[in-house]
Amino acid sequence: MLGRGRERSRRLIASNLQSTIRDLQRRKARGRRGLALIEGVRLVEEALAAGVPFKGALVAPDLARTARGTALVAELQGHAVGVEEVGARVFAQLADTETPQGIIAVIEPRRWTAGDFAPPPGAVALVIDGVQDPGNVGTLIRTAHALGAAGTVVLRGTADPTSPKALRAAMGATFRHPVVTLDDGGFIAWARKHDVTLWAAAADGIPLARALGAHDVTLWAAAADGIPLARALGARDGGRGTRGGGPIAVIVGNEGAGIRPQFNAVAAQRVAIPLAQGAESLNVAVAAGILLYEVTRGR
């Protein structure tokens, strides 16, 4: 009976694919239905390769004019994914990109919970606090995955990591990398449960070696007025300050506002990336990449 119900549900979604796509362009609908939209040949290929469940795909006539597009449709059909063709005009109205590649798919991405994400000792994680641009959020997830982070925690005020733009910017990393959305209380509880050291940065902060040896939850994040990153990481002593111990999480915030006060209030230390004279700031994803690279290298 359960199998029949799922098959009937799949057929209903396929028969109403266009309205489903329109609905999923809204964040509330994505959250309510547990579904998301992906657009473009490469992203659909990545989702298939990662084993993400598909609920249907909409294609434009141009897709069949390329060998890659024809092969992709055949692979979707081989996975029992319903494929519906529409005219170019209708497709353009539903597409989220300025130059559509001829395919939009409805997927059911994995919804990670705090209980699913238990970083082991020595692991590094990324925490995103209030980053509102979905392109930056996707790039942050892609960066965390590429640099070997155990996962990414998304806090309130952050753009939806399952939005079409964020998924495109992540370039398939979201399908393979744990992404957990938590409220503030859930985040602190998760950090305490797993003895996570959360790094933040300030010129008057305690030495990193002491912070890593403490049992309290501390925070690490990018801050313009923090101590130099190399100094905080113990670069002069070979990075010994970041070796061993429990998991570490690097928190980055909104480029304008930074980390929210409640996290800075419990931070033992904040870290800055030294910039050339006259440079105001770095893009948040670039800053996160530098921090994650240095932390994982030190570990």
NUKOL-485864 format. One line per field, with one value per residue: z, x, y of N, C-alpha, C in turn; residue number from 1. Coordinates in Angstrom, 1 decimal. Layout:
N
n.Z: Z,...
n.X: X,...
n.Y: Y,...
ca.Z: Z,...
ca.X: X,...
ca.Y: Y,...
c.Z: Z,...
c.X: X,...
c.Y: Y,...
num: NUM,...
REM end
This chain:
299
n.Z: 0.0,0.8,-1.2,-3.4,-2.7,-2.7,-5.4,-6.6,-5.5,-6.8,-9.5,-9.3,-8.7,-11.0,-12.9,-12.3,-12.6,-13.5,-11.8,-9.4,-9.6,-9.7,-7.2,-5.5,-5.8,-3.7,-0.4,1.9,0.8,0.0,2.5,3.7,2.0,1.7,-0.5,-3.4,-6.0,-8.8,-11.4,-14.7,-16.6,-15.6,-12.8,-12.4,-13.3,-11.3,-9.0,-9.7,-9.8,-7.1,-5.9,-5.2,-4.5,-7.1,-8.2,-10.5,-13.8,-15.9,-19.2,-21.9,-25.5,-26.7,-25.3,-26.2,-28.4,-28.1,-27.5,-24.9,-23.5,-24.4,-23.5,-20.7,-20.3,-21.0,-18.9,-16.7,-17.2,-17.1,-14.4,-13.6,-13.5,-14.0,-17.0,-18.4,-21.3,-22.3,-24.1,-25.3,-24.4,-22.2,-20.6,-20.1,-18.6,-16.2,-15.4,-13.4,-14.1,-16.2,-18.6,-19.5,-19.4,-20.3,-18.6,-15.7,-12.5,-10.0,-6.8,-3.8,-1.4,1.1,4.5,7.0,10.5,13.8,15.3,13.3,12.7,14.0,14.6,14.5,16.9,16.2,13.8,11.6,11.3,9.6,10.4,9.6,10.0,9.6,6.9,4.1,1.3,-1.2,-3.1,-1.9,0.3,-0.9,-2.1,0.2,1.3,-0.7,-0.5,2.1,1.8,-0.1,1.2,3.1,5.4,8.1,8.0,7.7,9.6,9.6,10.6,12.0,10.0,7.8,4.3,2.5,2.2,0.4,-1.7,-5.2,-6.3,-4.3,-4.4,-7.0,-6.7,-4.9,-6.5,-6.5,-4.1,-1.8,-2.0,-1.0,1.3,4.7,5.8,8.2,9.6,12.3,15.2,17.5,20.2,19.7,18.3,20.2,22.1,20.6,20.1,22.7,23.4,21.7,22.4,21.0,19.9,19.3,17.3,17.7,17.4,18.8,19.7,22.4,23.3,24.8,24.7,21.9,22.4,25.1,24.8,23.2,25.0,26.9,28.6,28.1,25.8,23.2,20.8,17.3,14.8,11.8,12.1,11.8,13.6,14.9,16.2,14.2,11.8,11.4,13.8,15.7,15.1,15.8,14.1,14.2,15.9,14.4,14.1,16.3,18.1,17.1,16.8,17.4,20.0,20.5,18.1,15.9,15.2,12.8,12.7,10.5,9.6,8.5,6.0,6.4,9.1,10.6,13.1,15.2,18.3,20.5,20.1,19.9,22.5,24.0,23.1,23.3,21.9,19.0,15.6,13.1,9.5,8.2,6.1,3.1,3.1,2.8,1.9,2.5,3.2,3.0,0.7,2.2,1.7,0.7,2.9,4.7,3.4,3.6,6.4,7.0,5.6,6.8,9.4,9.1,8.0,10.2,11.9
n.X: 0.8,1.9,3.9,2.2,0.9,3.0,3.7,1.3,1.4,3.7,2.8,0.8,2.2,3.8,1.8,1.0,3.2,4.1,2.7,3.6,6.3,6.1,5.0,7.1,9.0,8.8,9.9,8.5,6.9,8.8,9.8,7.5,6.8,9.0,10.6,12.6,13.9,15.9,18.0,19.4,21.8,24.2,23.8,21.6,22.7,24.6,22.9,21.7,23.9,24.5,22.5,20.1,16.6,14.2,11.3,10.2,10.7,11.1,11.3,12.7,12.3,14.8,16.7,16.8,18.3,21.0,23.6,24.3,22.1,20.1,21.1,20.9,18.1,17.4,18.7,17.3,14.8,15.4,15.7,13.2,12.0,9.6,9.3,8.5,7.8,7.7,6.8,9.2,8.6,6.9,8.6,10.6,9.3,9.0,11.6,14.5,16.8,18.6,19.5,18.3,19.0,17.4,16.3,14.5,14.2,12.3,13.2,13.9,15.6,17.9,17.0,18.7,19.1,19.9,20.5,21.5,24.0,27.0,29.9,33.1,35.9,38.5,37.4,36.3,33.9,31.5,29.8,27.0,25.9,23.2,23.7,22.5,22.4,21.6,23.4,25.9,25.5,25.2,27.8,29.4,28.7,29.6,32.3,32.9,32.5,34.4,36.8,36.9,35.3,33.3,30.6,27.9,26.4,23.4,22.2,19.5,18.0,19.5,19.8,17.8,19.2,18.3,17.2,16.7,18.8,20.8,21.4,22.4,24.7,26.1,26.9,26.3,27.4,25.7,24.3,25.9,27.0,26.6,24.0,22.7,20.0,19.5,17.9,18.9,19.0,19.0,21.4,23.4,22.9,23.5,26.3,27.3,26.6,28.2,30.7,31.9,34.2,33.7,34.8,35.6,36.7,39.0,41.0,41.7,41.3,41.5,44.6,44.9,45.6,44.8,42.1,41.4,41.8,39.9,36.9,34.5,32.0,33.3,33.7,34.6,35.2,35.1,36.4,36.8,38.3,39.9,42.6,45.6,45.2,47.2,48.7,46.8,46.3,48.6,50.7,53.5,54.5,54.2,51.5,50.6,48.7,46.2,46.0,44.6,42.1,38.6,35.9,36.0,34.3,33.9,32.6,30.8,29.5,26.9,28.0,27.8,26.8,28.0,28.8,26.1,25.3,24.7,26.3,28.8,29.0,29.4,31.7,35.1,37.2,38.1,38.9,40.9,41.4,44.3,44.4,45.4,46.6,44.1,42.2,38.9,37.2,36.6,34.8,32.3,32.3,34.9,36.4,35.6,36.6,39.4,39.7,38.7,40.6,43.0,42.5,41.9,44.3,46.0,45.0
n.Y: -1.2,1.2,1.7,2.0,4.4,6.2,6.1,7.1,9.7,10.6,10.7,12.6,14.9,15.0,15.5,18.0,19.6,22.1,24.0,23.1,23.8,26.6,27.1,26.2,28.2,29.8,30.3,29.4,27.5,25.6,24.8,23.7,21.6,20.1,20.1,21.1,23.3,22.7,23.9,23.7,21.9,20.8,20.9,19.2,16.9,16.5,16.2,13.7,12.0,12.1,10.7,12.0,12.1,12.5,14.3,15.0,16.5,19.3,20.2,22.2,22.5,23.0,21.5,18.9,19.1,18.9,16.5,16.0,17.0,15.2,12.8,13.3,13.5,10.9,9.5,10.5,9.4,6.8,6.5,6.5,9.0,11.4,13.2,16.2,18.0,21.4,24.4,26.9,29.5,29.2,27.8,29.7,31.5,30.1,29.6,30.4,31.6,33.9,33.1,30.4,26.8,24.9,22.9,22.2,20.9,19.1,18.3,16.2,17.2,16.1,16.6,17.7,17.2,18.4,16.2,14.5,15.4,15.0,16.1,14.6,14.3,16.7,17.5,20.1,22.7,24.8,27.8,29.7,32.9,34.9,35.6,37.1,37.0,34.7,33.7,34.0,32.3,29.8,29.6,29.6,27.1,25.5,26.1,25.2,22.5,21.8,22.3,20.4,20.6,19.3,19.8,22.2,24.7,26.5,29.6,31.6,34.3,33.9,33.3,31.0,27.9,26.0,27.4,28.1,29.7,29.6,26.8,26.6,28.1,26.6,24.5,21.7,20.8,20.9,18.5,16.6,17.4,17.9,20.1,21.9,23.5,25.6,27.1,29.7,28.8,26.0,25.7,26.5,24.4,22.2,22.7,22.5,19.9,18.3,19.2,21.3,23.6,26.9,29.3,32.7,36.2,38.7,41.5,41.7,39.1,35.8,33.8,31.5,28.9,28.5,28.9,26.7,24.8,25.1,24.2,25.4,26.6,28.3,31.0,31.3,33.6,35.7,38.9,42.4,43.8,41.9,39.8,39.1,36.4,34.4,34.6,33.9,31.3,30.1,30.1,30.6,28.6,26.4,25.8,24.3,25.0,24.4,21.7,18.4,17.6,18.5,19.0,21.9,24.9,27.4,30.6,32.8,35.9,38.3,40.5,43.3,43.7,41.8,39.2,38.3,40.1,38.4,36.2,37.2,38.0,35.7,34.9,33.8,34.7,36.6,36.5,38.1,38.6,39.8,42.7,44.4,47.8,50.2,48.4,47.5,45.3,41.7,39.6,37.5,34.8,34.4,35.2,33.2,30.9,31.4,31.3,28.7,27.1,27.7,26.8,24.0,23.2,23.7,21.8
ca.Z: 0.0,0.9,-2.5,-4.3,-2.3,-3.2,-6.9,-6.9,-5.2,-7.9,-10.7,-9.1,-8.8,-12.4,-13.7,-11.9,-12.4,-13.6,-10.6,-8.3,-9.8,-9.3,-5.7,-4.9,-5.9,-2.4,0.7,2.8,0.2,0.0,3.8,4.0,1.2,1.8,-1.9,-3.9,-7.4,-9.4,-12.8,-15.4,-16.9,-14.6,-11.4,-12.5,-13.4,-9.9,-8.2,-10.1,-9.3,-5.6,-5.5,-4.7,-5.1,-8.0,-8.3,-11.9,-14.5,-16.9,-20.2,-23.1,-26.7,-27.1,-24.5,-27.0,-29.6,-27.7,-27.1,-23.4,-23.0,-24.7,-22.5,-19.4,-20.3,-21.0,-17.6,-15.8,-17.5,-16.6,-12.9,-13.4,-13.2,-15.1,-17.8,-19.2,-22.2,-22.6,-25.1,-24.8,-23.7,-20.9,-19.8,-19.7,-17.5,-15.0,-15.1,-12.4,-14.6,-17.3,-19.8,-19.1,-20.1,-20.8,-17.7,-14.3,-11.8,-8.6,-6.0,-2.4,-0.8,2.5,5.5,8.1,11.8,14.7,15.7,12.2,12.5,15.1,14.1,15.4,17.4,15.2,12.7,11.5,10.7,9.3,10.9,8.8,10.8,9.0,5.5,3.4,-0.1,-1.4,-3.8,-0.9,1.1,-1.7,-2.2,1.5,1.4,-1.7,0.0,3.2,1.3,-0.9,2.1,4.0,6.6,8.4,7.8,7.8,10.3,9.1,11.7,11.6,9.3,6.7,3.1,2.4,1.4,-0.7,-2.8,-6.5,-6.5,-3.4,-4.9,-8.1,-6.3,-4.2,-7.5,-6.1,-2.7,-0.9,-2.1,-0.4,2.5,5.7,6.0,9.3,10.0,13.7,15.9,18.4,21.3,19.2,18.0,21.5,22.7,19.7,20.3,24.0,23.4,21.0,22.9,19.8,20.2,18.3,17.3,17.4,17.4,19.4,20.0,23.8,23.6,25.4,23.7,21.3,23.1,26.3,24.3,22.8,26.2,27.8,28.4,27.8,24.4,22.7,19.4,16.4,13.6,11.1,12.6,11.3,14.7,15.6,16.1,12.9,11.8,11.6,15.2,16.5,14.7,16.3,12.9,14.6,16.5,13.6,14.2,17.3,18.9,16.5,16.6,18.4,20.7,19.9,16.8,15.9,14.2,12.4,12.4,9.7,9.6,7.5,5.7,7.0,10.5,11.3,14.0,16.1,19.6,21.5,19.9,20.3,24.0,24.6,22.4,24.1,21.1,17.6,14.7,11.9,8.4,7.8,4.7,2.6,3.4,2.0,1.6,3.5,3.7,2.0,0.6,3.3,1.3,0.6,4.3,5.2,2.7,4.2,7.8,7.0,5.1,7.9,10.6,8.7,7.8,11.5,12.6
ca.X: 0.0,2.8,4.5,1.2,0.7,4.1,3.6,0.2,1.9,4.6,2.0,0.1,3.2,4.2,0.7,0.9,4.6,4.3,2.2,4.5,7.5,5.7,4.9,8.4,9.8,8.6,10.6,7.6,6.4,9.9,9.9,6.3,6.7,10.3,11.1,13.4,14.1,17.3,18.0,20.6,22.2,25.2,23.2,20.7,23.6,25.2,21.9,21.5,25.1,24.5,21.3,19.0,15.3,13.6,9.9,9.8,11.6,10.5,12.4,12.4,12.7,16.2,17.5,17.0,19.2,22.4,23.8,24.3,20.7,19.4,21.5,20.4,16.7,17.4,19.1,16.2,13.7,16.0,15.5,11.7,11.6,8.7,9.9,7.5,8.3,6.9,7.3,10.2,8.0,6.4,9.8,11.3,8.5,9.2,13.0,15.0,18.0,18.4,19.8,18.0,19.7,16.4,15.8,14.2,13.8,11.9,14.0,13.6,16.9,17.9,16.8,19.5,18.8,21.0,20.8,22.2,25.3,27.8,31.2,34.0,37.0,39.4,36.7,36.0,32.5,31.2,28.5,26.6,24.9,22.6,24.1,21.2,22.5,21.6,24.6,26.9,25.2,25.6,29.3,29.9,28.5,30.6,33.7,33.1,32.6,35.7,37.9,36.8,34.5,32.4,29.2,27.6,25.2,22.8,21.4,18.4,18.4,20.3,19.1,17.5,20.2,17.7,16.7,17.4,20.1,21.8,21.8,23.3,26.0,26.8,27.4,26.1,27.9,24.6,23.8,26.9,27.6,25.5,23.7,21.7,19.4,19.1,17.7,20.0,19.0,19.4,22.8,24.2,22.7,24.3,27.7,27.6,26.5,29.4,31.9,32.4,34.8,33.2,35.8,35.3,38.0,39.1,42.4,41.9,40.8,42.5,45.4,44.1,45.9,43.9,40.7,41.2,41.9,38.8,35.7,33.4,31.8,33.8,33.3,35.6,34.6,35.9,36.1,37.8,39.2,40.5,44.0,45.9,44.8,48.3,49.0,45.8,46.4,49.8,51.6,54.9,54.9,53.8,50.1,50.3,47.5,44.9,46.0,43.9,41.0,37.3,35.6,36.0,33.4,34.2,31.3,30.9,28.2,26.6,29.2,27.6,26.5,28.9,28.2,25.1,25.8,24.6,27.4,30.0,29.0,29.9,33.0,36.3,38.2,37.7,40.1,40.8,42.3,45.0,44.2,46.3,46.2,43.1,41.2,37.9,36.7,36.5,33.5,32.1,32.7,36.3,36.9,35.4,37.6,40.7,39.7,38.6,41.8,44.0,42.1,42.0,45.7,46.5,44.6
ca.Y: 0.0,2.4,1.9,2.5,5.8,7.0,6.2,8.0,11.0,11.0,11.0,13.8,15.9,15.1,16.1,19.4,20.0,23.6,24.6,22.8,24.7,28.0,27.1,26.0,29.4,30.5,29.7,28.7,26.2,24.6,24.3,23.0,20.4,19.4,19.9,22.2,23.3,22.9,24.3,23.6,20.6,20.3,20.7,18.0,15.7,16.4,15.6,12.3,11.3,12.0,9.9,12.8,11.8,13.5,14.3,15.4,17.4,20.1,20.5,23.0,21.8,23.1,20.6,17.7,19.4,18.6,15.1,16.0,17.1,14.0,11.8,13.6,13.1,9.4,9.1,10.8,8.4,5.5,6.5,6.6,10.4,11.9,14.4,16.9,19.1,22.6,25.4,27.7,30.7,28.8,27.4,30.9,32.1,29.4,29.6,31.4,32.2,34.8,32.3,29.0,25.7,24.0,21.9,22.5,19.6,19.1,17.3,16.2,17.2,15.6,17.6,17.4,17.8,18.5,14.8,13.9,16.0,14.8,16.2,13.9,15.1,17.1,18.0,21.6,22.9,26.2,28.3,30.9,33.7,36.1,36.0,37.2,36.8,33.2,33.3,33.8,31.1,28.6,29.6,29.2,25.7,24.9,26.3,24.3,21.1,21.7,22.4,19.3,20.8,18.2,20.2,23.6,25.1,27.8,30.2,32.5,35.5,33.5,33.0,29.6,27.1,25.2,28.2,27.8,30.5,29.0,25.5,26.8,28.6,25.5,23.6,20.3,20.5,20.7,17.1,15.7,18.0,18.1,21.5,21.9,24.8,25.6,28.4,30.1,27.8,24.7,25.8,26.4,23.1,21.3,22.9,22.0,18.4,17.7,19.8,22.0,24.9,27.8,30.3,34.2,36.9,40.1,41.9,41.4,37.8,35.0,33.1,30.4,27.6,28.5,28.8,25.4,23.9,25.3,23.3,26.3,26.9,29.6,31.2,31.8,34.2,36.7,40.3,43.4,44.3,40.8,39.6,38.5,35.0,33.6,34.7,33.2,29.9,29.6,29.7,30.6,27.4,25.3,25.5,23.3,25.3,23.9,20.2,17.6,18.2,18.3,19.7,23.4,25.6,28.8,31.3,34.0,36.6,39.3,41.4,44.6,43.7,40.8,38.2,39.0,40.4,37.3,35.2,37.9,38.1,34.5,34.6,33.9,35.3,36.8,36.5,38.9,38.4,41.0,43.1,45.4,49.1,50.7,47.4,47.7,44.0,40.6,38.9,36.6,33.5,34.4,35.2,31.8,30.0,31.6,30.8,27.2,26.6,27.8,25.9,22.6,23.0,23.6,20.6
c.Z: 0.0,-0.5,-3.5,-4.0,-2.8,-4.7,-7.3,-6.7,-6.3,-9.1,-10.5,-9.2,-10.3,-13.2,-13.4,-11.7,-12.5,-12.4,-9.4,-8.4,-9.3,-7.8,-5.0,-5.1,-4.6,-1.3,1.6,2.2,0.2,1.4,4.1,3.2,1.2,0.4,-2.3,-5.4,-7.8,-10.9,-13.4,-15.5,-15.9,-13.3,-11.4,-12.5,-12.0,-9.0,-8.5,-9.6,-7.8,-5.1,-4.9,-5.3,-6.0,-8.0,-9.6,-12.5,-15.7,-17.9,-21.3,-24.3,-27.1,-26.4,-25.4,-28.2,-29.3,-27.2,-25.6,-22.9,-23.3,-23.8,-21.1,-19.3,-20.2,-19.6,-16.6,-16.0,-17.0,-15.1,-12.6,-13.0,-14.4,-15.7,-18.6,-20.0,-22.4,-23.6,-24.5,-24.0,-22.3,-20.0,-19.3,-18.6,-16.2,-14.5,-14.2,-12.9,-15.8,-18.6,-19.5,-20.0,-20.6,-19.9,-16.3,-13.6,-10.4,-7.8,-4.5,-1.7,0.7,3.5,6.7,9.4,12.7,15.2,14.6,12.1,13.8,14.7,15.1,15.9,16.2,13.9,12.7,10.8,10.4,9.8,10.2,9.6,10.1,7.7,4.6,1.9,-0.4,-2.2,-2.9,0.0,0.4,-1.9,-0.9,1.7,0.5,-1.1,1.2,2.8,0.7,0.1,3.3,5.3,6.8,8.0,7.9,8.6,9.9,10.2,11.1,10.9,8.0,5.5,3.1,1.6,0.3,-1.7,-4.1,-6.7,-5.6,-3.9,-6.1,-7.7,-5.6,-5.2,-7.1,-4.7,-1.7,-0.9,-1.4,0.9,3.5,5.9,7.0,9.6,11.4,14.2,16.9,19.5,20.9,18.9,19.2,22.1,21.9,20.0,21.7,24.0,22.7,21.3,21.7,20.3,19.0,18.3,16.9,17.6,18.0,19.8,21.5,24.2,24.2,24.4,23.2,22.0,24.3,25.9,23.9,23.9,27.2,27.6,28.0,26.3,24.1,21.3,18.6,15.2,13.0,11.7,12.2,12.3,15.5,15.5,14.7,13.0,12.0,13.1,16.0,16.3,15.2,15.2,13.3,15.3,15.7,13.6,15.3,18.1,18.3,16.3,17.7,19.0,20.0,18.6,17.0,14.9,14.0,12.0,11.6,9.7,8.5,7.3,6.3,8.5,11.3,12.1,14.9,17.5,20.6,21.3,20.3,21.9,24.7,24.0,23.3,23.3,19.7,16.8,13.4,10.8,8.0,6.4,4.4,2.9,2.4,1.6,2.8,4.1,2.6,1.9,1.7,3.0,1.2,2.0,4.9,4.7,3.3,5.6,7.8,6.5,6.2,9.1,10.2,8.5,9.2,12.2,12.0
c.X: 0.9,3.4,3.5,0.9,1.8,4.0,2.5,0.6,2.8,3.9,1.3,1.0,3.6,3.1,0.5,2.3,4.8,3.8,3.1,5.8,7.2,5.6,6.2,9.4,9.7,9.2,9.7,7.1,7.5,9.9,8.7,6.3,8.0,10.9,11.9,13.5,15.6,17.1,19.4,21.1,23.2,24.6,22.3,21.6,24.2,24.2,21.7,22.7,25.1,23.3,20.2,17.7,14.7,12.1,9.3,10.7,10.8,11.6,11.8,12.9,14.1,17.1,17.8,17.9,20.6,22.5,23.8,22.9,19.9,19.8,21.0,18.9,16.6,17.7,18.0,15.1,14.1,15.8,14.0,11.3,10.7,9.3,8.8,8.1,7.3,7.5,8.3,9.7,7.6,7.6,10.5,10.6,8.7,10.7,13.5,16.2,17.7,18.6,19.6,18.7,18.7,15.9,15.6,13.7,13.3,12.5,13.5,15.0,16.8,17.8,17.5,19.0,20.0,21.5,21.6,23.7,26.1,29.2,32.2,35.1,38.0,38.7,36.5,34.7,32.4,29.9,28.2,25.5,24.4,23.1,22.9,21.3,22.6,22.8,25.7,26.7,25.6,27.1,29.9,29.8,29.5,32.0,33.9,33.3,34.0,36.9,37.8,36.1,33.5,30.9,29.1,26.3,24.7,21.9,20.4,18.9,19.2,19.4,18.9,18.5,19.6,17.0,17.4,18.7,21.2,22.3,22.7,24.7,26.8,27.3,27.4,26.7,26.8,24.1,24.7,27.4,26.5,25.3,22.5,21.3,18.9,18.8,18.8,20.1,19.5,20.9,23.7,24.1,23.6,25.8,28.1,27.6,27.7,30.7,32.6,33.0,34.4,34.1,35.3,36.6,38.0,40.6,42.7,41.5,41.9,43.3,44.6,44.4,45.0,42.5,40.4,41.2,40.8,37.7,34.4,33.2,32.3,33.5,34.5,34.9,35.4,35.4,37.2,38.8,39.9,42.0,44.3,45.7,46.0,48.7,48.1,45.9,47.7,50.8,53.0,55.4,54.4,52.4,49.7,49.0,46.2,44.9,45.3,42.7,39.7,37.1,35.6,35.0,33.8,32.9,31.6,29.5,28.0,27.7,29.0,27.6,27.5,28.1,27.2,25.7,25.8,25.7,28.7,30.1,29.6,31.3,34.2,37.3,37.7,39.0,39.9,41.8,43.0,44.8,45.2,45.8,45.2,42.0,40.2,37.5,36.9,35.1,33.4,32.6,34.2,36.9,36.8,36.3,38.9,40.8,39.6,39.9,42.9,43.7,42.3,43.5,46.4,46.2,45.3
c.Y: 1.3,2.7,2.5,4.0,6.7,7.2,7.1,9.4,11.5,11.4,12.3,15.0,16.1,15.8,17.5,20.0,21.5,24.3,24.3,23.6,26.1,28.1,27.0,27.2,30.2,29.7,28.9,27.4,25.2,24.0,23.3,21.6,19.6,19.2,21.2,22.2,23.4,23.1,24.2,22.2,20.0,20.0,19.5,16.8,15.5,15.7,14.1,11.5,11.2,11.2,10.7,12.3,12.9,13.2,14.6,16.4,18.1,20.5,21.4,22.2,21.9,22.1,19.3,17.9,19.2,17.1,15.0,16.1,15.8,12.9,12.0,13.2,11.6,8.9,9.3,9.7,7.1,5.4,6.7,8.0,10.9,13.2,14.9,18.0,20.2,23.5,26.3,28.9,30.3,28.4,28.7,31.6,31.4,29.4,30.7,32.1,33.0,34.1,30.8,28.0,24.7,22.9,22.5,21.2,19.9,18.0,17.3,16.1,16.7,16.7,17.1,18.0,17.8,17.1,14.1,14.3,16.0,14.9,15.4,14.8,15.4,17.7,19.5,21.7,24.4,26.6,29.6,31.7,34.9,36.5,35.9,36.9,35.3,32.8,33.1,32.6,29.8,28.5,29.2,27.7,25.0,24.9,25.3,22.9,20.9,21.6,21.3,19.5,19.6,18.5,21.7,23.8,26.4,28.3,31.1,33.8,35.2,33.1,31.4,28.8,26.2,26.1,27.9,28.5,29.9,27.6,25.6,27.2,27.5,24.5,22.1,19.9,20.2,19.2,16.2,16.2,18.3,19.6,21.4,23.3,24.7,27.0,28.6,29.1,26.4,24.6,25.7,25.0,22.1,21.4,22.3,20.4,17.7,18.4,20.5,23.3,25.9,29.1,31.7,34.9,38.3,40.3,41.6,40.0,37.0,34.2,31.9,29.1,27.4,28.2,27.4,24.4,24.0,24.4,24.1,26.3,28.2,29.8,31.8,32.4,35.3,38.1,41.2,43.8,43.2,40.8,39.0,37.0,34.1,33.5,33.8,31.7,29.3,29.3,29.7,29.4,26.2,24.9,24.5,23.7,24.8,22.4,19.5,18.3,17.9,19.1,21.2,23.9,27.0,29.5,32.6,34.6,37.6,40.2,42.8,44.6,42.8,39.8,39.0,39.1,39.2,36.3,35.9,37.9,36.9,34.1,34.8,34.7,35.5,36.9,37.3,38.4,39.7,41.4,44.2,46.8,49.6,49.7,47.4,46.3,43.0,40.2,37.8,35.2,33.4,34.4,33.8,30.8,30.1,31.0,29.3,26.5,26.6,26.9,24.5,22.3,22.9,22.3,19.4
num: 1,2,3,4,5,6,7,8,9,10,11,12,13,14,15,16,17,18,19,20,21,22,23,24,25,26,27,28,29,30,31,32,33,34,35,36,37,38,39,40,41,42,43,44,45,46,47,48,49,50,51,52,53,54,55,56,57,58,59,60,61,62,63,64,65,66,67,68,69,70,71,72,73,74,75,76,77,78,79,80,81,82,83,84,85,86,87,88,89,90,91,92,93,94,95,96,97,98,99,100,101,102,103,104,105,106,107,108,109,110,111,112,113,114,115,116,117,118,119,120,121,122,123,124,125,126,127,128,129,130,131,132,133,134,135,136,137,138,139,140,141,142,143,144,145,146,147,148,149,150,151,152,153,154,155,156,157,158,159,160,161,162,163,164,165,166,167,168,169,170,171,172,173,174,175,176,177,178,179,180,181,182,183,184,185,186,187,188,189,190,191,192,193,194,195,196,197,198,199,200,201,202,203,204,205,206,207,208,209,210,211,212,213,214,215,216,217,218,219,220,221,222,223,224,225,226,227,228,229,230,231,232,233,234,235,236,237,238,239,240,241,242,243,244,245,246,247,248,249,250,251,252,253,254,255,256,257,258,259,260,261,262,263,264,265,266,267,268,269,270,271,272,273,274,275,276,277,278,279,280,281,282,283,284,285,286,287,288,289,290,291,292,293,294,295,296,297,298,299
REM end
